[in-house]
């Protein structure tokens, strides 16, 4: 887990399945894998992102940080079985993949918008040249199912 940082860094975490070295800006949490699925712990900690950032900024210092002592005292609710934890991780991973896909699609659409806007503003193309029928109010209404 990133225990210092600006922007979005502080409070985010990942599961490492390899040996790694860390520096003073990272804390590691080692789980008892007979009781807790590491992916579940990561998922839970990510839900606590805003809280962790508030804790880090509430210490009165000018540079926000989390401490290892605080992280050791942080309660983590655990579903009773590893199978249930793994099911939750499977759902969270699927949602993360969907979010990533939608972020990629949005990026492509933003680039297309910028390119089209540039062509419109420079007169390379005219609005009259565009087929805007897909933007009509009727196209934004859900289609009725036909039996």
Beta strands, then each sheet from edge to edge (+ up, - down):
end
